[in-house]
């Protein structure tokens, strides 16, 4: 099991306030699959794994349709990274592993 695997309780600090989400990650070599779910809906996600870092894109429709560019690094039971929202800028992501 890679250090990124598991369920993470995350918060993205956005201009719309704190966006809470649960990110589930299952790695398989240099890739991963999972889900991201929160108040703005749930979606399947997939991306790449490089050591302790995962990178993925995620489409959202609320508050408007856009694609988010996400990158996060695991250190023990802590996840830190960024969520890029195109012209709206980049926002910090933090998380802690469930269980």
N, C-alpha and C positions, 0 to 999 in steps of 0.2 A: 504494500500500500504506500503510495506516495504521500509526502507531507501535506499536499494540497487536498487530498481526499477527505470527504466528510460533509457534514452539514454546518453551515456558517450563518450566524445571525449578524447581519450587516446593516450599516447605516451609511447613506450617501448624503453629504452636506450639500444641498442644492439651494438655489434661490427660492424654491418653493417650500423650503424648510427641510427638516430631516426626513429622508425617505428610507423607511425600514424595509428590508427584504431578507428572505432566507435563500441562500445559495447552496445548492447541493452539487457536489463535484465527485465524479468517479473517473479516475484517470486510467489510461491504457497506453503505456509507452509515452510517446510525445504528443498525445491528444487527450481530450477529456470530453465527457458529455455530462449533462445534468439539467437542473431546473433553477430558475430564479423566480421567486414569487413574493408578492407584497401587495400593498394597498392599490397599486396601479395595475394589478393583474399578474398572471403567471405565464411563463414561456419556457420552452426548451432552449438550452444553450449548449454550445459546443465550441471548442477552441483548441489552443495548443498549450502544452506543458513544457517548460524549460527549467528543470531543477525544481525550485520552490515557487516558480512564477507561472501564473496562468494568464492567457490573453484570449479575449473573445469579443464578439460584437453581439449586440442585443437590440432587437427592434421593439419599440414601444409605440403605443397609440395615444396614451394619455400623458400629459395634457395635450399633446399634438403628435402626429406621426414623425418619428425620427429614429435614427440608428445610433446607438451608444457604443463607443469604443472603450472597452474595459480592460484593465490590467491590474492584477493583484499578486502580492507575494506573501506566502505563509512563513511565519517564524514561530514554531511551536503551535500554540493554540490561538495565535493572533494573525489576522489578515489585514494588510494595508495596501492601498492602491489608489487608482484614479478612475474616474468615469468621464470620458470625453463626450460632450454633447454638441459637436460641431461649432457653429457660430456662437453658441451660448457659453462656450468655455469648457473648462475641466474642473471636476469637483472631487474632493477627497472621499475615499471609501475606507471604512474601518470595519472589522468584524472579529467575532470570537467563535471558536468551534463549539458546537453543541456536544454535550456528553463527553 
